């Protein structure tokens, strides 16, 4: 996840307000305006002394940037940077910030050498694109590869504790969370974006599964659903594999009747099977192979749904190399 800073030089109250509403991580300004910005909202305010800017016009300027990094200073390359000098510097420094004056330049900054800049400093010229830059570079977690799985079994599993993940975001059709019995096989469980004659839609909610289930999380991590609480960032995935981040507003754990759903993915090495426990109710949906939400009540053996395969092996949510079997 990239850090996004708005450069409020020269100071413009309207642009600073836009930056705060967009969700930037910090505002860069001159010392005399620091207090004014802090009065507008709770936000980190930094000055040019804390984030020195280097204009790279010749080879010697690259050395200036690298030397600052070696002294423990994060450095920002001024707008107008070119790819080759940035690549040279990135290969030698721990962290790097790049100014961006548009959405296209911000995207370019985020992808140099595949690693990209750690911090994007959006200049006033980029203010019209600021909300999109934050949404794409701060909230997006890239794209995940999903697979089509065939449902092989659906059975009643009695009562169990399930977790409703209520986020502080309004989710859209096709979006949900990846959960399952194993971190190596997770199911795309749809948000409650659909209404029916008996229950209104609750598009902020994912009824994600049983307390023990793994959930795919931002930063290539997993967590047990039982661990989620207010303020936790969770990974939201859509039917095409596009990802974003949402914050948990509330986690509701209640005893409900459960279903055990088993599905299978055909791979070159042979079929791979996975399971998930979901509440037995019409409002709980998985995602079909054509991207449509399907209620677990109407789901049938033979239906194709969207899942994700991964390597097994996690320790406190972190990926590890270990022989492990989870069923």
N, C-alpha and C positions, 0 to 999 in steps of 0.2 A: 504494500500500500504506500503510495507516494504522499509526501508531506507537501501541502499547498500553502504558499505564503502570498499575500497580496502586497504589492509595493505601492504604498500611499505616499509617493514622492513624485510631484508636489501633492500636498495634502488637499483632499477633497472629501468633505463630510459625506456627500451623497454616495461616492464610490466606496468609502469605508463602510457605510451602512450596508451597501450591496454585498460587500465582502463578508461581513458578519452574518448576513442572512444566507449567504451561499454555503457557509460552513467551513471557511478556511481555517487552517491550523494556527496561523499567526498573521500579524500585519507588520510590515516593515515601514518605519517612518523616521523622520528626524527627531532628535530629542525633545524639541519644544512642542511637538504635537503628541507625545506619548501619553500624557495625562488625559488629553481630550479624547483619544481613542479608547482608553481604558474606561472612561465614563460612559461610553456607548454600549458596552457589553463586556462580559467576562471572556477575555481573549488574551493570548500571549502577544505582547508588543515588543519588537526588537528594533535596534538601531543599526545603521550602517557599520558602526564600530564592531558590533557583535557578528555581523555577516558581511565581511568585506567583499566588494565586487571588483572583479578584474576584467578589463576589456582585452580580449585576445586578438591582437592585430599582427603579431609576429612570434617567432619561435621562443624568444626570451620571455614572453608573457606566459607561456605554458609553465616555465620554470618558476615564475612568481607564484602561480596558483599551486603548484606541487609543494613548494617550500612552505606556504601558509598551512597546507594540510599537514605537513610533517611537524609543524609547530603546534598541532592540536586545534587549528582553526578551521571551521567549515568555510569554504570559499564558494562564491557565486560568480559564474561567468556572465558578463553583461550581454544584453540582447545584441544579436548580430553574429553570434558564435557560429562556427562552421563544424561540420561533422568530424573531419580528421583531427583537428586540435582537441576536440572533446574526447575522442577515442583515446588519444595519446595521454590525456590527463586522467581519464577514468581508469586506465590501466595501472596508474601509480598512486591513486589516492583511496582513502577509506570511504569518504562521502563527498558528494558534489551537488551543488545547486546550479540550476540553469534558469536564466530569465526567459520568459516566453511572452510574446506580444499578441498571440492568437491561439485558437484551439489547435490548428495544424502544427504550430511550433511547439505547443505543449505536448502533443502526441509524439512528435519527433524527439523531444527531450526525454520523454519517458521510455523510449525504445532504443536509444543508442547502445550498440554492443549488446543488445537484448537485455542487459541489466538496466540501462537508463540512469538518469539522474535520480538521486534520492529525494531531492527537493525541487519543486517547480515554483519559481518566483514569477507570478503573473504581474506584468507591468500595467499601468493605467490603460494603455491601448488595448489590452486583452480583456478589459472589464466586461464588454458585451458577451464574451464567451465564458465568463467566470463560472456560472452555475453548471454549465456543461462540462467544463474542465474538472471541477470538483466531482461531479457525478461519475465521469469516466475514469479519472485517475486516482481518486481517493476511495470511492465506494466500490468501483469495479474490482473484481478479483480475477479478471481474465475469463477464459472459457474452459469448461470441463468437457471431456468426452463422455457422452452418455451412450448406453447400449440398450437395444431392445431385448426385453426378457419375456419369456412365455410363462404365464401363470400355470403352475402344475398342481397346486393344492390350496384349498381354502377351508379352514376348519375352525370351529368354535374353540376358544381357549379359556373359557370361564372368566372370572373376575380378575382384574389387575389394576395397578396404578398406572394411569396414562398421564402424559404431560401435554397441556395446551401451551404453546409458546405464543404469547400475545406481544407483538412487536409494536414499536412506535412509528411504523411506516404503513402506508396503504399499499398493499401488494396487488399485483395484477394477475389476470388469467394466465395460466401457464407457469406461475412461480410457486415455489415451495421450498422445502428442505429435504436434504438427502439423509435418511436414517435407516438403520437396520441392525440385525443381530451381530453382524460382523462389519468391521471397518473395510473389509475387502469386497463387500457386496451391500450397497445401500440403495434404497428405493426413493424415488422422487415423490414425496408426499405433498399434495397440493394444498395451498392456502384456501381458507374458506371464503373465496371470492364469489361463489355462486349461491344464489338464493333459491328457495323452494316455497311451496304454498304454506309451509308450517314454520320455517325458520328463516330469518333475515340473514343476508350475507354479512360476514364479519371479516372483511378483507385484510385486517391486521393480524389475523390468527392463523397459526398452523397447528392442528391437532396432530402432533408429530409422532406419537407412538408411546411405547412402554418406557418406564423409568430407566431400565437397564440399557436401552438401545444406544448405539453410537450415533452421533450427528456429525456430519462433515462441517468443519469450522473454517473461518478465514485463516490464511497463513499455512495451509496444508496441515492442519491439526484436526483432531477429533475431540469430542467431549461426550460424556454420558448425558442423556436428556435430563436426568435428575439434578445435574450440576448447574443447569442454566438458571440465572436469576436476573433481577432488574439490573440493567446496565451492561449485561453481557452482549458482545457483538456476535451475531450468528451469520452464517453463510446462506444467502438466498440464491437459488438456482432456478432457471427457467427451462422450458422443454427443449430449447436449442443448446443448452449448456452454458448460456451466458450467466455470469454471477455478479452479485453485489452484496453489500453488507447492510444489515439492519440491526437495530439495538432492541434488546428485550425490555419491554415495559413491565411485564408481569409473567410469571410462570405458574400455571395452575395444575396441581397434581391432585387427581381425584380417582376414586375407584369406579371403574366402568366395565361392562362386558367387553371382552376382547376377541379379535380374530387373529389367527396365525396364518399368514399368507406366505406361500413358497413360490419362487419363480426361478427360471433357469435361462442362462445365456449360453448360446452355442459359440464356442471359440475353436481356434485351430487345434488346441491341445485337448479338446473335448468339452462336454457340457460343464458349466459352473453353476452351482445352486446357491441361493441365499434365502433368508427368511426375515420377516418383520412382523411384530405384533402391533396391530392398530385397533382403535376402538370400533366396536360394531355399531355404527350409526350412519345414517344416510349422508350426513354432512362431511364425513371423512372420505377424501378422494385421493386416488393416485393419478398418474398421468399416463394416458394411452400413447401408443406409438405415433399417433398423428397429432400429439400435443394437446389433446382434450382431457379435461378432468373427468374421472370415472369414479363413481361412488363404490365403496367397498361392498355395499349391499347388492349392487347389480353386477359386480365383477364376476367373471366366470373363468373356469379352467380353460386354457387355450387362448385367452386374451393376451395381447402384447402390451406391455407397460414399459416405462422408461426407468432404467436403473443405472448404477455406476459400478464398474469393477475397479479394484485397486489391489495393491499388494497388502497382505496381512502383516501385522506387526506394529503395535503402538505401545508406548510406555508413557503414562501420564499425558496422553494425547499427542505425543511427538512420534514421528516416524522413526522406526529402528529396523535394523536388519536382523531378523530372528525367524526361526521355523516356528510357526504357530498355526493351530487349527481352531476355528471358531464356527460353531454350528448353531 
